[in-house]
Amino acid sequence: MYDMYQLFLLGCSVAPMMDWTNNHFRTLARLISKHAWLYTEMIAAETIVYQKDNLDRFLAFTPEQHPIVLQLGGNNLENLAKATQLANTYGYDEINFNCGCPSPKVAGHGCFGVSLMLDPKFVAKAMSVIAANTNVPVSVKCRIGVDDHDSYNELCDFIYQVSSQSPTRHFIIHARKALLNGISPADNRKIPPLKYEYYFALRRDFPDLRFTINGGINGVDEVNAARTEGAHGVMVGRAAYHNPWNTLGHVDTVVYGAPHSDLSRRQVLEQYQVYGDSILGKYGPNRPNVRDVVKPILGLFHCEPGNGLWKRNADAAFQHCTTLKAFFEETLVAIPDSVLDSTVAEAPSSCIDKFANSKNLLPPPYTTSEQDILYAEMV
Ligand SMILES: Cc1cc2nc3c(=O)[nH]c(=O)nc-3n(C[C@H](O)[C@H](O)[C@H](O)COP(=O)(O)O)c2cc1C
C-alpha cells in the first residue's frame, strides 16, 4: 500500500470531474491505463450521509479501478466525519477534499469548494476530521488563489496552516486562481491564467510536502515535461476525457515504465460493452440509459477517420437502442477496421519545454513566520 502510494505521488492521475469521472468513465480509463490514479467526481458529504441506504450508487467501484481516490466536498464537520466513515467500507486508496470548485452552486452557498481557501483554519479542521475517520492518506485539491487573494504568500499561508494543523501532506494544485464574480465554472477553467511558477515555488518552499500539478496539461509528453522539471505528481483532466486513447494510452509505458497494453480499441469496447450492458437500468428505469453509458466513450476516436460519422450515427442510435451491443453494432461501421484494431501508437517523443520558463518566474521564497500567522488570526 505504502509503495503504491509513493508511486502515485510521483505518477499521473485523472482529475475529479463532476458528471464526467463517474463509474462509466473510470471503467473506460482503467481499460486504457492500468496504472493512472483515478479520482471520483466530487461527492458532497451530505449526499453520502442522506443516501446512506443507497450508497453503492454513489460509492461502489470495481476492484480493477484501484488505485482510486474519493473526492469529498462539504463544509460541515459532522457530515464530513460520517461520510468518511461510510466510505471506509468501499476501500478507497486516498480521500481528497475539494477546495477548488468555483461553481456558484458550490462556492456561493455556505462556503464550499474554493471559498474554503479563505478559511484555512476550517480546512485544517475538516482534514483532521477526515483523517481521524479513515486509515488511508488524505489530500487537498485547491487553486492558487481566490479573487484578490492571489498572492504567492497567501497561497503559502493556506498550505502552511492546513499542513501544520492537520495530517495533510499532499496537495493538488490547480495552477490558476478562481474568480467568484459569477463567471461560469467552464470560464473559470479558462480565463484566469495558469501560473505554474506558483506550483514550482511551493515545491521549493515546502520540501516535506507532496504536490501534484494540475491545469492545462494536455498529453503524456507534457506530463513528462512537468516531471522533468521536478513535479511530484501530474494530474490531467479535460485532455484525459476528450482524448482518452492518446492521453491515457501512453501513461503506463511513459510514466510508469510498464509494458504496453496490447488491447485494441475494438477489444476495449468489447469489455466496456459487458460493463455497460450490466449496468443499464440498475438504479431505476432508464438510470443509467444507453446515452449515459456511451457519453464517456465519445472521445475514443478523437481525430480519427470516421469520428464525425460515428458521432452522427450515435445521435440516431440513441433514439432507439436499448443495449450497448445494439448501439455498437449500429454505429461502429463508421470507424475503419485499421483504427478499431490497432493498439496504442508509439508515445510522442517530442521534447516539450512548457514548464521551463516557470523556473525563471518563481516568486520570492515564502517568508511569513508562524508568529505572523498566529497574530493575523488573533486580530
Ligand atoms: C466537467 C468538469 C467537472 C469538474 N469537476 C470537478 C470536481 O468535481 N472536483 C474538482 O476538484 N475539480 C473539478 N474539475 C476541475 C478539474 O479537476 C481540473 O482541476 C481542471 O479541469 C483543470 O485541469 P485540466 O486543465 O487538466 O482539465 C472539473 C472540471 C471539469 C472540466
The ligand as a Tripos MOL2 file, in Angstrom:
@<TRIPOS>MOLECULE
LIG
   31    33     1     0     0
SMALL
NO_CHARGES

@<TRIPOS>ATOM
      1 C1        -16.6400   18.9680  -16.3210 C.3       1 LIG1
      2 C2        -15.6660   19.2380  -15.2080 C.ar      1 LIG1
      3 C3        -16.0220   18.9440  -13.9090 C.ar      1 LIG1
      4 C4        -15.1190   19.1760  -12.8600 C.ar      1 LIG1
      5 N1        -15.4660   18.7770  -11.5970 N.ar      1 LIG1
      6 C5        -14.5440   18.8570  -10.5880 C.ar      1 LIG1
      7 C6        -14.7970   18.2820   -9.3200 C.ar      1 LIG1
      8 O1        -15.8300   17.6290   -9.0760 O.2       1 LIG1
      9 N2        -13.8410   18.4460   -8.3650 N.ar      1 LIG1
     10 C7        -12.6670   19.1170   -8.5940 C.ar      1 LIG1
     11 O2        -11.8320   19.2290   -7.7030 O.2       1 LIG1
     12 N3        -12.4000   19.6460   -9.8060 N.ar      1 LIG1
     13 C8        -13.2990   19.5100  -10.8020 C.ar      1 LIG1
     14 N4        -12.9850   19.9580  -12.0630 N.ar      1 LIG1
     15 C9        -11.6670   20.5890  -12.2870 C.3       1 LIG1
     16 C10       -10.6520   19.5140  -12.7260 C.3       1 LIG1
     17 O3        -10.4430   18.5730  -11.7180 O.3       1 LIG1
     18 C11        -9.3090   20.1690  -13.0800 C.3       1 LIG1
     19 O4         -8.8020   20.8020  -11.9350 O.3       1 LIG1
     20 C12        -9.4380   21.2090  -14.1900 C.3       1 LIG1
     21 O5        -10.2130   20.7310  -15.2730 O.3       1 LIG1
     22 C13        -8.0440   21.6330  -14.7100 C.3       1 LIG1
     23 O6         -7.3620   20.5170  -15.2410 O.3       1 LIG1
     24 P1         -7.2740   20.2820  -16.8500 P.3       1 LIG1
     25 O7         -6.7930   21.5530  -17.4520 O.co2     1 LIG1
     26 O8         -6.3080   19.1470  -16.9910 O.co2     1 LIG1
     27 O9         -8.6490   19.9520  -17.3010 O.co2     1 LIG1
     28 C14       -13.8640   19.7410  -13.1180 C.ar      1 LIG1
     29 C15       -13.5120   20.0300  -14.4460 C.ar      1 LIG1
     30 C16       -14.3870   19.7750  -15.4780 C.ar      1 LIG1
     31 C17       -13.9660   20.0500  -16.9020 C.3       1 LIG1
@<TRIPOS>BOND
     1     1     2 1
     2     2     3 ar
     3     2    30 ar
     4     3     4 ar
     5     4     5 ar
     6     4    28 ar
     7     5     6 ar
     8     6     7 ar
     9     6    13 1
    10     7     8 2
    11     7     9 ar
    12     9    10 ar
    13    10    11 2
    14    10    12 ar
    15    12    13 ar
    16    13    14 ar
    17    14    15 1
    18    14    28 ar
    19    15    16 1
    20    16    17 1
    21    16    18 1
    22    18    19 1
    23    18    20 1
    24    20    21 1
    25    20    22 1
    26    22    23 1
    27    23    24 1
    28    24    25 2
    29    24    26 1
    30    24    27 1
    31    28    29 ar
    32    29    30 ar
    33    30    31 1
@<TRIPOS>SUBSTRUCTURE
     1 LIG1         1 GROUP 0 **** ****
